[in-house]
């Protein structure tokens, strides 16, 4: 029982040491950094050109939705390639049916999402 709690003591000591290191590092950085506030330091900097106008601009939401759809189907391809490469070994072992059904359900859920996006006309760029 003592060895069991000794493991927790070791983990706690490592966590405390890590937190202590972070606190010491941030405190030291705060003490030794140069502090020379200047108006030009607080200006927005972009490509070496002075900012013109306000910093607010409106971006259309469809760009984010399109990027989100790309990420979803990119993740789908990441899961489908390993699945396709190991399906044969599962089939030889006699477990091919349930594994195949699981992947069909996965693809069906993603297709429902794609059909929903198509119905809402999210995929139209104009």
SENUVEX-519011 format. One record per residue: residue number from 1; x, y, z of N, C-alpha, C in turn. Coordinates in nm, 4 decimals, padded with zeros to 6 digits. Example, Ala and Ser with C-alpha at 12.3 -4.5 7.8 and 13.67 -1.06 7.14 Angstrom:
<dolos>
[dolo 1, [01.3190, -00.5690, 00.7800], [01.2300, -00.4500, 00.7800], [01.3200, -00.3300, 00.7800]]
[dolo 2, [01.2850, -00.2250, 00.7080], [01.3670, -00.1060, 00.7140], [01.2900, 00.0030, 00.7870]]
</dolos>
This chain:
<dolos>
[dolo 1, [00.0828, -00.1190, 00.0000], [00.0000, 00.0000, 00.0000], [00.0868, 00.1248, 00.0000]]
[dolo 2, [00.1990, 00.1176, 00.0681], [00.2878, 00.2333, 00.0759], [00.3507, 00.2644, -00.0593]]
[dolo 3, [00.3854, 00.1611, -00.1348], [00.4429, 00.1811, -00.2679], [00.3397, 00.2422, -00.3627]]
[dolo 4, [00.2141, 00.2038, -00.3417], [00.1062, 00.2565, -00.4254], [00.0948, 00.4081, -00.4089]]
[dolo 5, [00.0928, 00.4562, -00.2868], [00.0830, 00.5995, -00.2632], [00.2154, 00.6697, -00.2908]]
[dolo 6, [00.3251, 00.5963, -00.2877], [00.4541, 00.6540, -00.3244], [00.4558, 00.6983, -00.4696]]
[dolo 7, [00.3850, 00.6260, -00.5564], [00.3752, 00.6649, -00.6977], [00.3026, 00.7983, -00.7109]]
[dolo 8, [00.1960, 00.8147, -00.6334], [00.1242, 00.9418, -00.6368], [00.2097, 01.0560, -00.5828]]
[dolo 9, [00.2902, 01.0273, -00.4846], [00.3798, 01.1290, -00.4295], [00.4802, 01.1734, -00.5348]]
[dolo 10, [00.5333, 01.0780, -00.6102], [00.6282, 01.1116, -00.7167], [00.5618, 01.1971, -00.8235]]
[dolo 11, [00.4425, 01.1594, -00.8650], [00.3707, 01.2374, -00.9671], [00.3408, 01.3775, -00.9147]]
[dolo 12, [00.2965, 01.3882, -00.7903], [00.2693, 01.5197, -00.7318], [00.3938, 01.6061, -00.7228]]
[dolo 13, [00.5080, 01.5442, -00.6868], [00.6334, 01.6201, -00.6790], [00.6757, 01.6711, -00.8166]]
[dolo 14, [00.6583, 01.5906, -00.9186], [00.6938, 01.6336, -01.0543], [00.6028, 01.7473, -01.0993]]
[dolo 15, [00.4747, 01.7382, -01.0690], [00.3815, 01.8457, -01.1058], [00.4168, 01.9748, -01.0326]]
[dolo 16, [00.4460, 01.9652, -00.9037], [00.4847, 02.0843, -00.8273], [00.6153, 02.1437, -00.8791]]
[dolo 17, [00.7107, 02.0588, -00.9135], [00.8376, 02.1084, -00.9681], [00.8139, 02.1792, -01.1012]]
[dolo 18, [00.7275, 02.1234, -01.1841], [00.6962, 02.1869, -01.3124], [00.6290, 02.3213, -01.2942]]
[dolo 19, [00.5313, 02.3274, -01.2041], [00.4639, 02.4549, -01.1770], [00.5610, 02.5571, -01.1173]]
[dolo 20, [00.6484, 02.5101, -01.0296], [00.7491, 02.6005, -00.9729], [00.8429, 02.6548, -01.0790]]
[dolo 21, [00.8823, 02.5685, -01.1732], [00.9692, 02.6133, -01.2820], [00.9003, 02.7202, -01.3661]]
[dolo 22, [00.7728, 02.7016, -01.3938], [00.6978, 02.7992, -01.4738], [00.6884, 02.9325, -01.3998]]
[dolo 23, [00.6569, 02.9284, -01.2712], [00.6446, 03.0513, -01.1923], [00.7787, 03.1246, -01.1860]]
[dolo 24, [00.8877, 03.0514, -01.1626], [01.0203, 03.1141, -01.1561], [01.0586, 03.1732, -01.2920]]
[dolo 25, [01.0329, 03.1022, -01.3990], [01.0693, 03.1510, -01.5322], [00.9926, 03.2787, -01.5676]]
[dolo 26, [00.8612, 03.2796, -01.5419], [00.7831, 03.3991, -01.5728], [00.8204, 03.5169, -01.4826]]
[dolo 27, [00.8485, 03.4892, -01.3577], [00.8890, 03.5968, -01.2661], [01.0226, 03.6561, -01.3077]]
[dolo 28, [01.1179, 03.5709, -01.3443], [01.2490, 03.6198, -01.3875], [01.2365, 03.7003, -01.5164]]
[dolo 29, [01.1541, 03.6536, -01.6091], [01.1357, 03.7267, -01.7351], [01.0737, 03.8628, -01.7093]]
[dolo 30, [00.9811, 03.8706, -01.6149], [00.9170, 03.9988, -01.5834], [01.0159, 04.0965, -01.5199]]
[dolo 31, [01.1076, 04.0447, -01.4382], [01.2037, 04.1312, -01.3708], [01.3133, 04.1836, -01.4639]]
[dolo 32, [01.3561, 04.1034, -01.5604], [01.4717, 04.1439, -01.6419], [01.4337, 04.2002, -01.7787]]
[dolo 33, [01.3060, 04.2008, -01.8130], [01.2676, 04.2536, -01.9443], [01.2807, 04.4056, -01.9462]]
[dolo 34, [01.3111, 04.4629, -02.0617], [01.3146, 04.6091, -02.0719], [01.1719, 04.6645, -02.0743]]
[dolo 35, [01.1518, 04.7733, -02.0018], [01.0197, 04.8343, -01.9961], [01.0294, 04.9786, -02.0444]]
[dolo 36, [01.0154, 04.9952, -02.1732], [01.0189, 05.1288, -02.2326], [00.8930, 05.1478, -02.3169]]
[dolo 37, [00.7809, 05.1843, -02.2553], [00.6573, 05.2023, -02.3327], [00.6728, 05.3161, -02.4335]]
[dolo 38, [00.6164, 05.2957, -02.5495], [00.6272, 05.3918, -02.6576], [00.4968, 05.3862, -02.7371]]
[dolo 39, [00.4519, 05.4976, -02.7875], [00.3264, 05.5020, -02.8627], [00.3340, 05.4148, -02.9876]]
[dolo 40, [00.4476, 05.4123, -03.0524], [00.4611, 05.3355, -03.1762], [00.4592, 05.1844, -03.1514]]
[dolo 41, [00.4943, 05.1421, -03.0310], [00.4899, 04.9994, -03.0009], [00.3474, 04.9456, -03.0018]]
[dolo 42, [00.2520, 05.0302, -02.9726], [00.1144, 04.9860, -02.9631], [00.0371, 04.9991, -03.0937]]
[dolo 43, [00.1023, 05.0447, -03.2005], [00.0372, 05.0525, -03.3303], [00.0306, 04.9144, -03.3935]]
[dolo 44, [-00.0704, 04.8938, -03.4750], [-00.0805, 04.7694, -03.5497], [00.0247, 04.7699, -03.6587]]
[dolo 45, [00.0958, 04.6586, -03.6712], [00.2014, 04.6484, -03.7709], [00.1640, 04.5432, -03.8728]]
[dolo 46, [00.1647, 04.5824, -03.9997], [00.1337, 04.4863, -04.1037], [00.2179, 04.5155, -04.2267]]
[dolo 47, [00.3117, 04.4307, -04.2542], [00.3952, 04.4367, -04.3746], [00.4738, 04.5664, -04.3854]]
[dolo 48, [00.5066, 04.6296, -04.2786], [00.5886, 04.7504, -04.2826], [00.5142, 04.8746, -04.3249]]
[dolo 49, [00.3837, 04.8669, -04.3408], [00.3043, 04.9806, -04.3850], [00.2219, 05.0308, -04.2670]]
[dolo 50, [00.2145, 05.1608, -04.2512], [00.1334, 05.2173, -04.1441], [-00.0130, 05.1823, -04.1664]]
[dolo 51, [-00.0852, 05.1507, -04.0593], [-00.2259, 05.1143, -04.0748], [-00.3098, 05.2327, -04.1209]]
[dolo 52, [-00.4069, 05.2026, -04.2070], [-00.4968, 05.3047, -04.2585], [-00.6389, 05.2591, -04.2304]]
[dolo 53, [-00.7201, 05.3445, -04.1771], [-00.8590, 05.3101, -04.1486], [-00.8705, 05.2351, -04.0176]]
[dolo 54, [-00.9894, 05.1770, -03.9956], [-01.0106, 05.1038, -03.8711], [-00.9607, 04.9604, -03.8859]]
[dolo 55, [-00.9384, 04.8958, -03.7753], [-00.8908, 04.7584, -03.7776], [-01.0024, 04.6563, -03.7905]]
[dolo 56, [-01.1267, 04.7010, -03.7994], [-01.2397, 04.6102, -03.8086], [-01.2747, 04.5843, -03.9532]]
[dolo 57, [-01.2925, 04.4591, -03.9879], [-01.3396, 04.4253, -04.1220], [-01.4346, 04.3070, -04.1114]]
[dolo 58, [-01.5327, 04.3045, -04.1979], [-01.6327, 04.1999, -04.1937], [-01.5909, 04.0870, -04.2877]]
[dolo 59, [-01.5956, 03.9651, -04.2362], [-01.5638, 03.8473, -04.3160], [-01.6889, 03.7619, -04.3256]]
[dolo 60, [-01.7143, 03.7100, -04.4430], [-01.8351, 03.6304, -04.4605], [-01.8188, 03.4945, -04.3941]]
[dolo 61, [-01.9255, 03.4451, -04.3360], [-01.9220, 03.3204, -04.2611], [-01.9020, 03.2009, -04.3526]]
[dolo 62, [-01.9361, 03.2129, -04.4798], [-01.9267, 03.0957, -04.5664], [-01.7832, 03.0491, -04.5856]]
[dolo 63, [-01.6856, 03.1364, -04.5704], [-01.5468, 03.0932, -04.5800], [-01.5125, 02.9991, -04.4652]]
[dolo 64, [-01.5619, 03.0301, -04.3461], [-01.5375, 02.9442, -04.2306], [-01.6108, 02.8112, -04.2448]]
[dolo 65, [-01.7324, 02.8152, -04.2948], [-01.8097, 02.6924, -04.3128], [-01.7418, 02.6040, -04.4171]]
[dolo 66, [-01.6945, 02.6644, -04.5239], [-01.6257, 02.5880, -04.6279], [-01.4988, 02.5245, -04.5720]]
[dolo 67, [-01.4234, 02.5987, -04.4916], [-01.3024, 02.5444, -04.4295], [-01.3379, 02.4325, -04.3323]]
[dolo 68, [-01.4474, 02.4484, -04.2588], [-01.4907, 02.3456, -04.1654], [-01.5288, 02.2173, -04.2393]]
[dolo 69, [-01.5993, 02.2312, -04.3507], [-01.6337, 02.1137, -04.4311], [-01.5083, 02.0460, -04.4847]]
[dolo 70, [-01.4096, 02.1244, -04.5247], [-01.2846, 02.0660, -04.5717], [-01.2187, 01.9842, -04.4616]]
[dolo 71, [-01.2158, 02.0382, -04.3414], [-01.1535, 01.9666, -04.2294], [-01.2287, 01.8368, -04.2009]]
[dolo 72, [-01.3610, 01.8412, -04.2059], [-01.4395, 01.7199, -04.1805], [-01.4040, 01.6111, -04.2805]]
[dolo 73, [-01.4011, 01.6445, -04.4081], [-01.3765, 01.5415, -04.5080], [-01.2284, 01.5056, -04.5184]]
[dolo 74, [-01.1420, 01.5919, -04.4726], [-01.0009, 01.5573, -04.4612], [-00.9820, 01.4540, -04.3508]]
[dolo 75, [-01.0501, 01.4720, -04.2397], [-01.0440, 01.3747, -04.1302], [-01.1044, 01.2418, -04.1754]]
[dolo 76, [-01.2086, 01.2484, -04.2555], [-01.2678, 01.1246, -04.3078], [-01.1656, 01.0466, -04.3884]]
[dolo 77, [-01.0916, 01.1146, -04.4734], [-00.9913, 01.0437, -04.5538], [-00.8794, 00.9883, -04.4663]]
[dolo 78, [-00.8474, 01.0576, -04.3582], [-00.7448, 01.0077, -04.2672], [-00.7899, 00.8767, -04.2028]]
[dolo 79, [-00.9185, 00.8627, -04.1755], [-00.9689, 00.7391, -04.1156], [-00.9945, 00.6303, -04.2196]]
[dolo 80, [-01.0276, 00.6673, -04.3426], [-01.0609, 00.5662, -04.4430], [-00.9392, 00.4917, -04.4968]]
[dolo 81, [-00.8263, 00.5578, -04.5131], [-00.7099, 00.4899, -04.5690], [-00.6567, 00.3798, -04.4773]]
[dolo 82, [-00.6388, 00.4044, -04.3475], [-00.5960, 00.2922, -04.2619], [-00.7008, 00.1814, -04.2543]]
[dolo 83, [-00.8276, 00.2196, -04.2554], [-00.9336, 00.1195, -04.2528], [-00.9249, 00.0294, -04.3750]]
[dolo 84, [-00.9062, 00.0875, -04.4919], [-00.8982, 00.0086, -04.6142], [-00.7769, -00.0831, -04.6137]]
[dolo 85, [-00.6691, -00.0398, -04.5520], [-00.5484, -00.1223, -04.5523], [-00.5568, -00.2396, -04.4548]]
[dolo 86, [-00.6352, -00.2297, -04.3486], [-00.6430, -00.3396, -04.2515], [-00.7714, -00.4212, -04.2626]]
[dolo 87, [-00.8639, -00.3818, -04.3488], [-00.9895, -00.4567, -04.3610], [-00.9637, -00.5998, -04.4046]]
[dolo 88, [-00.8672, -00.6207, -04.4918], [-00.8373, -00.7553, -04.5395], [-00.7924, -00.8461, -04.4252]]
[dolo 89, [-00.7090, -00.7931, -04.3351], [-00.6630, -00.8756, -04.2227], [-00.7786, -00.9060, -04.1268]]
[dolo 90, [-00.8714, -00.8133, -04.1083], [-00.9876, -00.8403, -04.0246], [-01.0785, -00.9442, -04.0900]]
[dolo 91, [-01.0900, -00.9388, -04.2217], [-01.1736, -01.0344, -04.2935], [-01.1170, -01.1746, -04.2792]]
[dolo 92, [-00.9835, -01.1890, -04.2905], [-00.9205, -01.3199, -04.2746], [-00.9386, -01.3738, -04.1328]]
[dolo 93, [-00.9433, -01.2852, -04.0346], [-00.9587, -01.3279, -03.8955], [-01.1047, -01.3557, -03.8591]]
[dolo 94, [-01.1969, -01.3268, -03.9499], [-01.3375, -01.3524, -03.9234], [-01.4113, -01.2366, -03.8591]]
[dolo 95, [-01.3482, -01.1186, -03.8521], [-01.4108, -01.0015, -03.7905], [-01.4419, -00.8925, -03.8929]]
[dolo 96, [-01.4470, -00.9285, -04.0183], [-01.4646, -00.8287, -04.1238], [-01.6015, -00.7656, -04.1259]]
[dolo 97, [-01.7058, -00.8433, -04.0944], [-01.8425, -00.7917, -04.1005], [-01.8683, -00.6755, -04.0062]]
[dolo 98, [-01.8451, -00.6912, -03.8757], [-01.8707, -00.5800, -03.7838], [-01.7843, -00.4576, -03.8116]]
[dolo 99, [-01.6606, -00.4806, -03.8509], [-01.5713, -00.3675, -03.8799], [-01.6215, -00.2914, -04.0015]]
[dolo 100, [-01.6670, -00.3658, -04.1018], [-01.7192, -00.3016, -04.2221], [-01.8465, -00.2226, -04.1915]]
[dolo 101, [-01.9327, -00.2766, -04.1069], [-02.0563, -00.2067, -04.0700], [-02.0230, -00.0777, -03.9949]]
[dolo 102, [-01.9249, -00.0832, -03.9061], [-01.8852, 00.0379, -03.8338], [-01.8378, 00.1468, -03.9299]]
[dolo 103, [-01.7606, 00.1079, -04.0308], [-01.7113, 00.2081, -04.1254], [-01.8242, 00.2604, -04.2135]]
[dolo 104, [-01.9200, 00.1754, -04.2474], [-02.0346, 00.2220, -04.3258], [-02.1156, 00.3236, -04.2450]]
[dolo 105, [-02.1334, 00.2987, -04.1161], [-02.2047, 00.3948, -04.0307], [-02.1283, 00.5267, -04.0248]]
[dolo 106, [-01.9945, 00.5198, -04.0119], [-01.9111, 00.6405, -04.0078], [-01.9262, 00.7225, -04.1365]]
[dolo 107, [-01.9183, 00.6552, -04.2499], [-01.9312, 00.7254, -04.3781], [-02.0735, 00.7774, -04.3966]]
[dolo 108, [-02.1734, 00.7025, -04.3490], [-02.3126, 00.7473, -04.3618], [-02.3368, 00.8753, -04.2823]]
[dolo 109, [-02.2803, 00.8835, -04.1635], [-02.2961, 01.0059, -04.0833], [-02.2320, 01.1242, -04.1564]]
[dolo 110, [-02.1158, 01.1033, -04.2150], [-02.0515, 01.2124, -04.2886], [-02.1297, 01.2485, -04.4145]]
[dolo 111, [-02.1884, 01.1506, -04.4796], [-02.2697, 01.1804, -04.5984], [-02.3956, 01.2581, -04.5611]]
[dolo 112, [-02.4545, 01.2287, -04.4468], [-02.5703, 01.3059, -04.4010], [-02.5293, 01.4518, -04.3803]]
[dolo 113, [-02.4108, 01.4730, -04.3236], [-02.3600, 01.6092, -04.3066], [-02.3375, 01.6785, -04.4405]]
[dolo 114, [-02.2847, 01.6053, -04.5370], [-02.2632, 01.6619, -04.6695], [-02.3955, 01.6948, -04.7372]]
[dolo 115, [-02.4935, 01.6063, -04.7271], [-02.6245, 01.6337, -04.7863], [-02.6913, 01.7544, -04.7199]]
[dolo 116, [-02.6752, 01.7678, -04.5892], [-02.7305, 01.8834, -04.5193], [-02.6655, 02.0129, -04.5688]]
[dolo 117, [-02.5314, 02.0102, -04.5837], [-02.4617, 02.1286, -04.6341], [-02.5038, 02.1599, -04.7773]]
[dolo 118, [-02.5269, 02.0571, -04.8573], [-02.5683, 02.0780, -04.9954], [-02.7105, 02.1347, -04.9995]]
[dolo 119, [-02.7970, 02.0828, -04.9127], [-02.9351, 02.1317, -04.9083], [-02.9398, 02.2785, -04.8646]]
[dolo 120, [-02.8556, 02.3169, -04.7720], [-02.8503, 02.4547, -04.7247], [-02.7735, 02.5464, -04.8182]]
[dolo 121, [-02.7230, 02.4907, -04.9289], [-02.6487, 02.5653, -05.0325], [-02.5214, 02.6289, -04.9776]]
[dolo 122, [-02.4581, 02.5575, -04.8868], [-02.3318, 02.6052, -04.8315], [-02.2187, 02.5862, -04.9306]]
[dolo 123, [-02.2317, 02.4858, -05.0175], [-02.1234, 02.4534, -05.1097], [-02.1222, 02.5430, -05.2329]]
[dolo 124, [-02.2222, 02.6276, -05.2498], [-02.2216, 02.7219, -05.3615], [-02.1332, 02.8399, -05.3266]]
[dolo 125, [-02.0397, 02.8697, -05.4118], [-01.9403, 02.9717, -05.3822], [-01.9890, 03.1117, -05.4195]]
[dolo 126, [-02.0837, 03.1255, -05.5071], [-02.1268, 03.2565, -05.5535], [-02.2175, 03.3245, -05.4562]]
</dolos>
